[in-house]
């Protein structure tokens, strides 16, 4: 066998069995897909799957395999899907709720672990966020420490786990309170007491997600395993794989784009000049896999922290993203658009809320009243409440800017051989944002909204009607406003012009 330092990524993974938590999530699916596609001599991929909404783990896994991104594997290399092995379990439970047989098999056969299971919602209670993200990580680490032949443990965190720091370096950040203390606290106090303590415990962090992920990193930092911590920024649609533009959830910018493209979101509190740090999901996963290779070869005594982010050599501002997205979303509009896409961003909270009242809630109440008069069930006000709640949750990130250092990710690319650099591409400087945003919009249409490409001509026709309707309403409201001002001022002017004699009083 060749010297370990000359092994390619696929050669290092040859024959290795992998254990993945969070494999049914957006990034987890891409990870499993990429391992099966590019590391074809891989061993088995054990995937931890829990019961969800009365759907058993076996059904969930089978449904996942039938969808993207596994369609590509099914068509080209169907035999590789047999390497996906279901492991029923739950990260929030001791020993991951594994059966004795499954636990023994994992400890005996697995040599690489990717821990990706997490809840990314910003509005979870502290108890729930810590239980899923922090306690879950502790339980996974306790199991992994028992693996006899561990090659690498990779924990997928977030670049936004230290939001109080303007510059995010690729290093460990000690927490002000030990993770074990937080876990004990949320397990032994009432929900009311925990809710009252939450603001102080967050210590400046914007939400329980960021806080719980920072605690998880602390656990990994002192685990004593050959480990790596990957910190992706905002992960969005794929650049190339499994297909260009593939995306399946509506988190972050995707949700904003859908809301704006449907004509529901008309205003956002955002600084157009600030940089939006996003990374395509396939590039992020390529970096995660390459990090496992690096950890496996170097066996570092302390975890390697790596920011999986877009560099300053190819920046994307919020303003550029919004304008480019709007351009493509009006060229290839979504179906079911409620109004012509418009609106803008502002840095003024007062102006933003004036716009929320007049362009979000006022039209929603008027249209809901008309819907009710036709005998149908109103829904727009309810939609607007959900939309504005979502906007409030993310506006912390749209009004701030961070400097993410990603020297390790750049260096890692250079450490790969030429073939691996092409196979596990992660060079964000190669992205043409205009072309990428077009593919992103088309991907949202097809994979998130299930809009068939054949619906584009009709959607364009509908949007043209809405364009003229939008202008008609704007002109009508402007004329009404001018008339109102005139009718209010006119009596005052007449009163001022009337002769007034104090002696007549």
Secondary structure by P-SEA (a helix, b strand, c coil): cccccccccccccccbbbbbcccccaaaaaaaaaaaaccccccbbbbbbcccccccaaaaaaaaaacccccccccccccccccbbbbbbccccccccccaaaaaaaaccccbbbbccccccccccaaaaaaccaaaaaaaaaaaaacccccbbbbbbbccccccccccccbbbbbcccaaaaaaaaacccaaaaaaaccccccccccaaaaaaaaaaaaaaaccccbbbbbbcccccccccccccccccccaaaaaaaaaaacccccccccccbbbbbbcaaaaaaaaaaaaaaaaaacccbbbbbcccccccccccaaaaaaaaaaaaaacccccccccccccccccaaaaaaaaaacccaaaaaaaaaaaaacccccaaaaaaaaaaaaaaaaaaaabbbbbbcaaaaaaaaaccaaaaaaacccccccaaaaaaaaaaaaaacccccccccaaaaaaaaaaaaaaaaaaaaaaaaaaaaaaaaaaaaaaaaaaacccccccc
